[in-house]
């Protein structure tokens, strides 16, 4: 491989990675201009290293496979968990795609690399406003994502088992809800019991939670009922 070819492929990976990173930097994402450029540049450099050392007898696809694995660890670093909410998946996916662009450029598939980079930008620029528009629709708000609800009930000790059954039956009656935990404690006062339930919902079900709270509130022996959204998992 001549030095001119090496420079051209590495330069192409640099430009396409920067092209992707510009949009990410503009959105003030954790992985912006420099990160995406370095990922693309590094991926191309590893492919070029393989081609330079082995020539036509080597198999650069083995190096490409290792790049995919290595980028997985880098992408995990930008995924953040805030309570039960997960953020950064889109940024991690962009880093992964930048590595693909660099790999294509390093392998000499410059047209394919350019098309891939353009497609990545198309996803961010065109699909982003469409996604935001869909999220503003009331129907979509009820359907998108996994919501985590927390229920707390304060009641007399003698009605604890009855309330646990009522809560369990209400969750089982709705196919979009799933009970993940159900615990009880007296907090040092044996006369009263605190029941806590963690419920996962396929979509936003605030109305159902409020209805369940109203049902439990009028039950005999109940002194307090509260619920809240602990988190949401989305893109």
C-alpha positions, 0 to 999 in steps of 0.5 A: 500500500502506497503512502498516498492511498494510506493518507487518502483513506485515513483522511476520508475517515477523518472527514466523515467522522467529523461530519457525523460528530458536528451534528452530535456536538451541535446537540451537545451530546457527550460524544461529539465532534472529537469522539466520533472523529477519533472513533472513525479515524481509529477504526480506519487505522486498524484496518489500514494496519492489517492491510499494510502488514499482511497485504493481499494474503491477510484477512482484514475482516478479523480486525473489523470484528475486533473493532465492533467488539471494542466499540461496544465497551466505548459505547457503554461508557456514554450510557447513563442510568438515572434512577430507572431511566436509561439515557445515551443509547442513541449516542452509543449507537452513533459511535458504533456507526462511526466505527463502521464508517471508519472501517469502510474507509480504511478498507478502501470502500470510500463510496460505501463509507460516504453513503453510510455517513450520509445515512447516519446524518439523515437519521439524526436530522430527519428522523429526530423531528419526526420522533419529537412530533410523534412523542407529542401525540397523546396516543403515542405518549400512552404507548411508548416506553417502559414506566416504573411505578411505585405504590405505597399503602399505610393500613391497619395490620388486620387488613394487610393480606386483603389489600395485597390480594386487591392490589395483586388482582388489579395488576393481573387484570391489566395485561400492560402491567406487571408486578415486580415486587410487593413488600410489607413492613411495620416501621416499628409500629405493629398496629399499622403496616406499610405495603410497598409495590413496584409495578412495571407498565408497558406505556404510560398508565397514570390514569390506571394508577390513579384509579387503583389508588382511589379504589384502595383509599376507600378500603377499610383500614387504609389510612394513606395511599400514594403512588409515583413514577420512579423512572422511564426507559426510552431511547 
